[in-house]
């Protein structure tokens, strides 16, 4: 049965976006049919999120408005029939208290804090009367998602893959007709990505749900997706089958970074404040525990000058925790035997002096940086090692910021509000922030999250060029083999403590 003979759950005919700013530049028509599963794809800043807001009724069109047909048992409001989940790397509310206190101080959780089971019970109760049919649905979901071992955990202690299960079950309790998931696979190791894809495939086959995935890379489109809607530079392209889209898709061919930019980066003069230490990082039998749970156990590790390390391991193995120890965001780091740039931690030099030599980006930092301020001020905060900007930079420092923003292809976004940017554009801003002081040590935790293919390749080329220079050291975390830059010299694989 072709799409034309199916029921259109959502239909837009010659829709034009209103208001400013608006990245959808021309009227478009789009029909999403019952029994089909969709991916919305496109480059960072192309307008994917805006299209999703239109589908959800969160952004108005010029007349006519979208037409909805959710079926005879539909709920009264569009918002009750369409659910939206954005996986943006982390666990809680996007504020500094989360970033500095909850994530790394989770050993101090109040014993009265609700567990995963408590929160799911509340969500289930809030979603309707506990009929026998709904209780059966809940039990089936718990079995499908293997939730029993997680019910007595705190949410803050869940791995990225476990967290997605928790959020998906909460969403499915509401029994909406359409579920839109933004970036479902970011931050997941290969096994967890495969497990999530299997769960989603099973979920749509058993529930009749329409699933819409919002993705930045063609390689992330799972095989149960039937159709693809591409948003290209503000234009909603005609809907294609998955096979049609993949056959027409052309992979990005390197190099993406221009030879002029690459050489300008290589030719940057060295800083006068650099340490030039033989050993950049030394950890001696470091252990990190949260309550009864051991994350790192007796870890010893040495990173020498000009080495470029890939830090690997499954979700929950302790990679981000290890980096938080090195960067001193984790309070437990002060009780550990750690030396940076040949200086023992606690020997008199402040952590702020040390941080002048480190560029850092992480999922937790992205989560903390939900600030309604100009993008260039976000970059400038990297010169001050602050979340936010509390000291006015000099004009020369703003010039430094503009140079790095141009290198990352976001010079035109300098005065745009950070919150008005797409998630991928925000990640590029935070990468420019990590590089802006030309640090001796780069710590990049999942730096390519949410980036499209071209931007991912560009960032890899920037990392490679940066590491050609003297006195530059790199530690990088990724779950994707193809995200590792060619400059990597060493690998540390962490094993999860069971």
Buried (B, 14 or more C-beta within 10 A) or exposed (E): EEBEEBEBBBBBEEBBBEEEEEBBEEBBEBBBBBEBBBBBBBBBBBBBBBBBBBBBBEBBBEEEEBEBEBEEEBBEEBEBBBBBBBBBBBBEEBBBEBBBEBBBBBBEBEEEEEBBBBBBBEBBEEBEEEEEEBEEBBEEBBEBBEBEEBBEBBBBBBBBBBBBBBBBBBBBBBBBBBBBBBBBBBBBBEEBBEBBBEBBBEBBEEBEBBBBBBBBBBEBBBEBBBBBBBBEEBBBBEBBBBEEBEEEBEEEEEEBBEEEBBEBBEEEEEBEEBBEBEBBBBBBEBEBEBEEEBBBEEBEBEBBBBBBBBBBBBBBBBBBBBBBBBBBBBBBBEEBEBBBBEBEBBEEEEBEEBBBBBBBBBBBBBBBBBBEBBBBBBBBBBBBBEBEBEEEBEEEBBEBBBBBBBBBBBBEBBEBBBEEBBBBBBBBBBBBBBBBBBBBBBBBBBBBBBBBBBBBBBBBBBBBBBBEBEBBBBBBBBBBEEBBBEBBEEEBEBEEEE
